[in-house]
Amino acid sequence: MKVRVAVLLLMICCLNLFQVAAKVIGEVQALMIFPIIPYAILAIFYMLWLSAAFHLLSSGEIRQNDCNSNCCAYDLGSKRVSCDRCCGFSIHYTPHIGIAILFHLFGGYWATRFFMASSSTVIAGSVASYYWARGDVSVSDQ
């Protein structure tokens, strides 16, 4: 019996919460459109961020690997494993470029979190100002 009463009280509380949320969205209709703005800003940011990331990743020095090592590789032309040519190439970064890549990754993560937190703060501020100012008459309405 106690469980049924607790579930009933929880359902009433949730129903009241949804009613208030519906009133807020009815009064502050810009909340329906606002999330598009931060995502558009993030899309532009990611385009710039990716172009800078590709530039950083391509700024290393390309070196041919040691050909004297004992290795074998699959040759796509002859479709068999060949131990004749398995040198290949690799990219070597200076320590400064490595640090710049790590800084760029952290900066992208930080900027994403900053934009998302800023949009959440704007939404929370608009809902809170509506909720706490219910029934108040502004000076311009008098």
SEVO-464746 format. One record per residue (C-alpha): residue in one letter; z, x, y. Coordinates in Angstrom, 2 decimals. Example, Ala and Ser with C-alpha at 12.3 -4.5 7.8 and 13.67 -1.06 7.14 Angstrom:
2
<rec><rest>a</rest><pz>7.80</pz><px>12.30</px><py>-4.50</py></rec>
<rec><rest>s</rest><pz>7.14</pz><px>13.67</px><py>-1.06</py></rec>
This chain:
142
<rec><rest>m</rest><pz>0.00</pz><px>0.00</px><py>0.00</py></rec>
<rec><rest>k</rest><pz>0.86</pz><px>2.83</px><py>2.40</py></rec>
<rec><rest>v</rest><pz>-2.48</pz><px>4.46</px><py>1.72</py></rec>
<rec><rest>r</rest><pz>-4.35</pz><px>1.27</px><py>2.59</py></rec>
<rec><rest>v</rest><pz>-2.47</pz><px>0.96</px><py>5.86</py></rec>
<rec><rest>a</rest><pz>-3.18</pz><px>4.60</px><py>6.72</py></rec>
<rec><rest>v</rest><pz>-6.88</pz><px>4.16</px><py>5.95</py></rec>
<rec><rest>l</rest><pz>-6.99</pz><px>0.97</px><py>8.02</py></rec>
<rec><rest>l</rest><pz>-5.35</pz><px>2.72</px><py>11.00</py></rec>
<rec><rest>l</rest><pz>-7.77</pz><px>5.61</px><py>10.66</py></rec>
<rec><rest>m</rest><pz>-10.73</pz><px>3.23</px><py>10.63</py></rec>
<rec><rest>i</rest><pz>-9.44</pz><px>1.43</px><py>13.74</py></rec>
<rec><rest>c</rest><pz>-9.01</pz><px>4.76</px><py>15.51</py></rec>
<rec><rest>c</rest><pz>-12.56</pz><px>5.84</px><py>14.59</py></rec>
<rec><rest>l</rest><pz>-13.94</pz><px>2.48</px><py>15.71</py></rec>
<rec><rest>n</rest><pz>-12.23</pz><px>2.88</px><py>19.10</py></rec>
<rec><rest>l</rest><pz>-13.60</pz><px>6.42</px><py>19.36</py></rec>
<rec><rest>f</rest><pz>-17.16</pz><px>5.21</px><py>18.73</py></rec>
<rec><rest>q</rest><pz>-16.74</pz><px>2.43</px><py>21.29</py></rec>
<rec><rest>v</rest><pz>-15.67</pz><px>4.90</px><py>23.98</py></rec>
<rec><rest>a</rest><pz>-18.51</pz><px>7.26</px><py>23.02</py></rec>
<rec><rest>a</rest><pz>-21.02</pz><px>4.41</px><py>23.31</py></rec>
<rec><rest>k</rest><pz>-19.65</pz><px>3.54</px><py>26.78</py></rec>
<rec><rest>v</rest><pz>-19.93</pz><px>7.16</px><py>27.91</py></rec>
<rec><rest>i</rest><pz>-23.54</pz><px>7.44</px><py>26.76</py></rec>
<rec><rest>g</rest><pz>-24.29</pz><px>4.09</px><py>28.39</py></rec>
<rec><rest>e</rest><pz>-22.88</pz><px>5.26</px><py>31.72</py></rec>
<rec><rest>v</rest><pz>-23.97</pz><px>8.91</px><py>31.67</py></rec>
<rec><rest>q</rest><pz>-27.45</pz><px>8.57</px><py>30.20</py></rec>
<rec><rest>a</rest><pz>-28.41</pz><px>12.12</px><py>31.08</py></rec>
<rec><rest>l</rest><pz>-26.31</pz><px>13.24</px><py>28.11</py></rec>
<rec><rest>m</rest><pz>-29.12</pz><px>12.08</px><py>25.84</py></rec>
<rec><rest>i</rest><pz>-31.68</pz><px>14.36</px><py>27.54</py></rec>
<rec><rest>f</rest><pz>-29.46</pz><px>17.30</px><py>28.52</py></rec>
<rec><rest>p</rest><pz>-29.48</pz><px>19.18</px><py>25.16</py></rec>
<rec><rest>i</rest><pz>-33.23</pz><px>19.75</px><py>25.57</py></rec>
<rec><rest>i</rest><pz>-32.63</pz><px>22.03</px><py>28.58</py></rec>
<rec><rest>p</rest><pz>-30.51</pz><px>24.70</px><py>26.82</py></rec>
<rec><rest>y</rest><pz>-32.85</pz><px>24.74</px><py>23.83</py></rec>
<rec><rest>a</rest><pz>-35.85</pz><px>25.22</px><py>26.12</py></rec>
<rec><rest>i</rest><pz>-34.04</pz><px>28.10</px><py>27.86</py></rec>
<rec><rest>l</rest><pz>-33.21</pz><px>29.59</px><py>24.44</py></rec>
<rec><rest>a</rest><pz>-36.84</pz><px>29.28</px><py>23.32</py></rec>
<rec><rest>i</rest><pz>-38.01</pz><px>31.23</px><py>26.38</py></rec>
<rec><rest>f</rest><pz>-35.20</pz><px>33.75</px><py>25.87</py></rec>
<rec><rest>y</rest><pz>-36.14</pz><px>34.26</px><py>22.20</py></rec>
<rec><rest>m</rest><pz>-39.76</pz><px>34.93</px><py>23.13</py></rec>
<rec><rest>l</rest><pz>-38.69</pz><px>37.67</px><py>25.52</py></rec>
<rec><rest>w</rest><pz>-36.03</pz><px>38.95</px><py>23.13</py></rec>
<rec><rest>l</rest><pz>-38.47</pz><px>39.23</px><py>20.23</py></rec>
<rec><rest>s</rest><pz>-41.04</pz><px>41.08</px><py>22.33</py></rec>
<rec><rest>a</rest><pz>-38.37</pz><px>43.59</px><py>23.37</py></rec>
<rec><rest>a</rest><pz>-37.16</pz><px>43.85</px><py>19.74</py></rec>
<rec><rest>f</rest><pz>-40.70</pz><px>44.59</px><py>18.51</py></rec>
<rec><rest>h</rest><pz>-41.06</pz><px>47.23</px><py>21.22</py></rec>
<rec><rest>l</rest><pz>-37.79</pz><px>48.88</px><py>20.21</py></rec>
<rec><rest>l</rest><pz>-38.63</pz><px>48.77</px><py>16.50</py></rec>
<rec><rest>s</rest><pz>-42.05</pz><px>50.33</px><py>17.08</py></rec>
<rec><rest>s</rest><pz>-40.78</pz><px>53.15</px><py>19.29</py></rec>
<rec><rest>g</rest><pz>-39.76</pz><px>55.47</px><py>16.47</py></rec>
<rec><rest>e</rest><pz>-41.68</pz><px>58.51</px><py>15.23</py></rec>
<rec><rest>i</rest><pz>-43.91</pz><px>57.95</px><py>12.20</py></rec>
<rec><rest>r</rest><pz>-43.64</pz><px>60.78</px><py>9.66</py></rec>
<rec><rest>q</rest><pz>-45.31</pz><px>61.31</px><py>6.32</py></rec>
<rec><rest>n</rest><pz>-42.86</pz><px>61.43</px><py>3.43</py></rec>
<rec><rest>d</rest><pz>-42.47</pz><px>64.48</px><py>1.21</py></rec>
<rec><rest>c</rest><pz>-45.44</pz><px>64.56</px><py>-1.17</py></rec>
<rec><rest>n</rest><pz>-43.87</pz><px>67.13</px><py>-3.52</py></rec>
<rec><rest>s</rest><pz>-41.27</pz><px>64.74</px><py>-4.82</py></rec>
<rec><rest>n</rest><pz>-41.64</pz><px>63.33</px><py>-8.30</py></rec>
<rec><rest>c</rest><pz>-42.48</pz><px>59.67</px><py>-7.76</py></rec>
<rec><rest>c</rest><pz>-44.92</pz><px>57.05</px><py>-8.95</py></rec>
<rec><rest>a</rest><pz>-46.31</pz><px>54.00</px><py>-7.18</py></rec>
<rec><rest>y</rest><pz>-48.40</pz><px>50.99</px><py>-8.11</py></rec>
<rec><rest>d</rest><pz>-51.99</pz><px>51.42</px><py>-6.93</py></rec>
<rec><rest>l</rest><pz>-53.49</pz><px>48.09</px><py>-5.87</py></rec>
<rec><rest>g</rest><pz>-57.08</pz><px>49.37</px><py>-6.07</py></rec>
<rec><rest>s</rest><pz>-56.96</pz><px>50.47</px><py>-9.70</py></rec>
<rec><rest>k</rest><pz>-54.21</pz><px>48.01</px><py>-10.63</py></rec>
<rec><rest>r</rest><pz>-52.13</pz><px>50.60</px><py>-12.44</py></rec>
<rec><rest>v</rest><pz>-49.20</pz><px>52.91</px><py>-11.82</py></rec>
<rec><rest>s</rest><pz>-50.33</pz><px>56.21</px><py>-10.31</py></rec>
<rec><rest>c</rest><pz>-48.27</pz><px>59.36</px><py>-9.88</py></rec>
<rec><rest>d</rest><pz>-50.96</pz><px>61.18</px><py>-7.88</py></rec>
<rec><rest>r</rest><pz>-50.37</pz><px>59.90</px><py>-4.37</py></rec>
<rec><rest>c</rest><pz>-47.03</pz><px>58.37</px><py>-3.56</py></rec>
<rec><rest>c</rest><pz>-46.28</pz><px>59.97</px><py>-0.21</py></rec>
<rec><rest>g</rest><pz>-46.21</pz><px>57.04</px><py>2.17</py></rec>
<rec><rest>f</rest><pz>-44.84</pz><px>57.00</px><py>5.69</py></rec>
<rec><rest>s</rest><pz>-41.51</pz><px>56.19</px><py>7.28</py></rec>
<rec><rest>i</rest><pz>-40.25</pz><px>55.62</px><py>10.81</py></rec>
<rec><rest>h</rest><pz>-37.57</pz><px>57.93</px><py>12.18</py></rec>
<rec><rest>y</rest><pz>-35.56</pz><px>56.81</px><py>15.18</py></rec>
<rec><rest>t</rest><pz>-33.70</pz><px>59.01</px><py>17.61</py></rec>
<rec><rest>p</rest><pz>-29.99</pz><px>58.21</px><py>17.91</py></rec>
<rec><rest>h</rest><pz>-30.58</pz><px>56.63</px><py>21.32</py></rec>
<rec><rest>i</rest><pz>-33.15</pz><px>54.20</px><py>19.95</py></rec>
<rec><rest>g</rest><pz>-30.85</pz><px>53.31</px><py>17.06</py></rec>
<rec><rest>i</rest><pz>-28.04</pz><px>52.52</px><py>19.48</py></rec>
<rec><rest>a</rest><pz>-30.45</pz><px>50.52</px><py>21.67</py></rec>
<rec><rest>i</rest><pz>-31.52</pz><px>48.45</px><py>18.63</py></rec>
<rec><rest>l</rest><pz>-27.90</pz><px>47.67</px><py>17.76</py></rec>
<rec><rest>f</rest><pz>-27.13</pz><px>46.82</px><py>21.39</py></rec>
<rec><rest>h</rest><pz>-30.21</pz><px>44.57</px><py>21.52</py></rec>
<rec><rest>l</rest><pz>-29.11</pz><px>42.71</px><py>18.37</py></rec>
<rec><rest>f</rest><pz>-25.60</pz><px>42.20</px><py>19.77</py></rec>
<rec><rest>g</rest><pz>-27.02</pz><px>41.12</px><py>23.15</py></rec>
<rec><rest>g</rest><pz>-29.24</pz><px>38.51</px><py>21.49</py></rec>
<rec><rest>y</rest><pz>-26.29</pz><px>37.11</px><py>19.56</py></rec>
<rec><rest>w</rest><pz>-24.08</pz><px>37.10</px><py>22.66</py></rec>
<rec><rest>a</rest><pz>-26.69</pz><px>35.40</px><py>24.85</py></rec>
<rec><rest>t</rest><pz>-27.28</pz><px>32.70</px><py>22.23</py></rec>
<rec><rest>r</rest><pz>-23.57</pz><px>31.97</px><py>21.97</py></rec>
<rec><rest>f</rest><pz>-23.26</pz><px>32.00</px><py>25.79</py></rec>
<rec><rest>f</rest><pz>-26.05</pz><px>29.43</px><py>26.28</py></rec>
<rec><rest>m</rest><pz>-24.64</pz><px>27.17</px><py>23.58</py></rec>
<rec><rest>a</rest><pz>-21.09</pz><px>27.40</px><py>24.95</py></rec>
<rec><rest>s</rest><pz>-22.32</pz><px>26.73</px><py>28.48</py></rec>
<rec><rest>s</rest><pz>-24.13</pz><px>23.59</px><py>27.38</py></rec>
<rec><rest>s</rest><pz>-21.07</pz><px>22.42</px><py>25.45</py></rec>
<rec><rest>t</rest><pz>-18.94</pz><px>23.00</px><py>28.54</py></rec>
<rec><rest>v</rest><pz>-21.29</pz><px>20.96</px><py>30.72</py></rec>
<rec><rest>i</rest><pz>-21.29</pz><px>18.09</px><py>28.22</py></rec>
<rec><rest>a</rest><pz>-17.50</pz><px>18.21</px><py>27.86</py></rec>
<rec><rest>g</rest><pz>-17.07</pz><px>18.28</px><py>31.64</py></rec>
<rec><rest>s</rest><pz>-19.32</pz><px>15.28</px><py>32.20</py></rec>
<rec><rest>v</rest><pz>-17.61</pz><px>13.25</px><py>29.46</py></rec>
<rec><rest>a</rest><pz>-14.14</pz><px>14.23</px><py>30.68</py></rec>
<rec><rest>s</rest><pz>-14.93</pz><px>13.40</px><py>34.30</py></rec>
<rec><rest>y</rest><pz>-16.22</pz><px>9.98</px><py>33.21</py></rec>
<rec><rest>y</rest><pz>-13.26</pz><px>9.34</px><py>30.93</py></rec>
<rec><rest>w</rest><pz>-10.54</pz><px>10.33</px><py>33.40</py></rec>
<rec><rest>a</rest><pz>-12.23</pz><px>8.63</px><py>36.38</py></rec>
<rec><rest>r</rest><pz>-12.63</pz><px>5.20</px><py>34.74</py></rec>
<rec><rest>g</rest><pz>-11.84</pz><px>2.43</px><py>37.17</py></rec>
<rec><rest>d</rest><pz>-11.51</pz><px>4.77</px><py>40.15</py></rec>
<rec><rest>v</rest><pz>-13.43</pz><px>3.75</px><py>43.23</py></rec>
<rec><rest>s</rest><pz>-15.05</pz><px>6.60</px><py>45.11</py></rec>
<rec><rest>v</rest><pz>-14.92</pz><px>6.85</px><py>48.90</py></rec>
<rec><rest>s</rest><pz>-18.66</pz><px>6.19</px><py>49.21</py></rec>
<rec><rest>d</rest><pz>-18.31</pz><px>2.83</px><py>47.39</py></rec>
<rec><rest>q</rest><pz>-15.80</pz><px>1.39</px><py>49.91</py></rec>
